[in-house]
Amino acid sequence: MKTRIFKKVVVTLTLLIFSMVIAFGAATHSFAQNNSESVLNTLQTYAASKEYSKAAQYLHTLYSDGRIFKFGVSDSAPIIRDNGDGTGCGLYQGVDAFPNGKPTVYFYYGGMTGGIRTGSGVIINWSWNSDGFEDGYYSFEGEFAQDLPNGTGTSTEVVYYLYTNITNGTYTNGLEDGVMVESQIKEVLEEFEYRDLTYTSVGGVRQDKTLDVADHIYQQIRDYGVEDSCTKEEIVEALRNWSILQGGYIYMYDPNYTNVCNHGFGFDEEDGPFCNYEWCVWTTDGTVEGVKHIVK
């Protein structure tokens, strides 16, 4: 008799615990759902009014207090809201990592059909420096198809009080694909320097411009009247050797740097022509490039 009563008590307690677990899980899911809805509302308001800096700062707050990780965003399960009017928004897992090592979570707002990003849209996230501290924000505005950037787009990288880089071009499945124009705005002693540079990407790989740079340098040498001091082949070799030390090859340069006595290309009285490459060229290791957070 006692054994039967004991069994009934155990079964009853088990059912009670099981019910409590289900109830707790439902409450937790409801809490996360309600909170994610509030977060999406706030972010969509900022994005719709193009207040990308505020959206990024809000995302950083969610990261700092840990809320961003409580929504259960994963690569296979973004938090999406289809507004039913051809637009939608959501929190998506990126391919890179936050300073704490966890996968990034970025925000999207724009065209959406059946939960798929389609048409014009924007992605936003905060940026951090090598020490893991917030130092700016990143946004991409462009055309989406098949849930990825496909078509023309503009990426903007802002580092507070230092510089802004704005890159315009075409993208295929999130990858740079074609001629890209990078506009650099640099803040120096409360004044701004501007320059527009171009490079070409094929399937996300930025193309080698070493020969173009060598032509530009050699032209400067000829204009200076000392072309006998070196050959273009020697310039190409010097450029490639220097680029290897930087970890890759030259993909972009500033054709407006022509002051041979200052930055860019100079001359040494004893050794002849030399190049301060770092002032006027940019190198890459050939890594596939594209929309940040979507493409590593």
Secondary structure, DSSP 8 states (H G I E B T S, - for coil): -HHHHHHHHHHHHHHHHHHHHHHHHHHHHHHHHHHHHHHHHHHHHHHHTT-HHHHHHHHHHHHHTTGGGTT--BTTB-EEEE-SSSEEEEEEEEEEE-TTSSEEEEEEEEEEETTEEEEEEEEEEEEE-TTS-EEEEEEEEEEEETTEEEEEEEEEEEETTTEEEEEEEEEETTEE-EEEEEEEEEEETTEEEEEEEEEEEETTEE---HHHHHHHHHHHHHHHT-GGG--HHHHHHHHHHHHHHHTSEEEEE-TT---TTSSSEEEETTTEEEE-GGGTEEEE-----BSTTT--
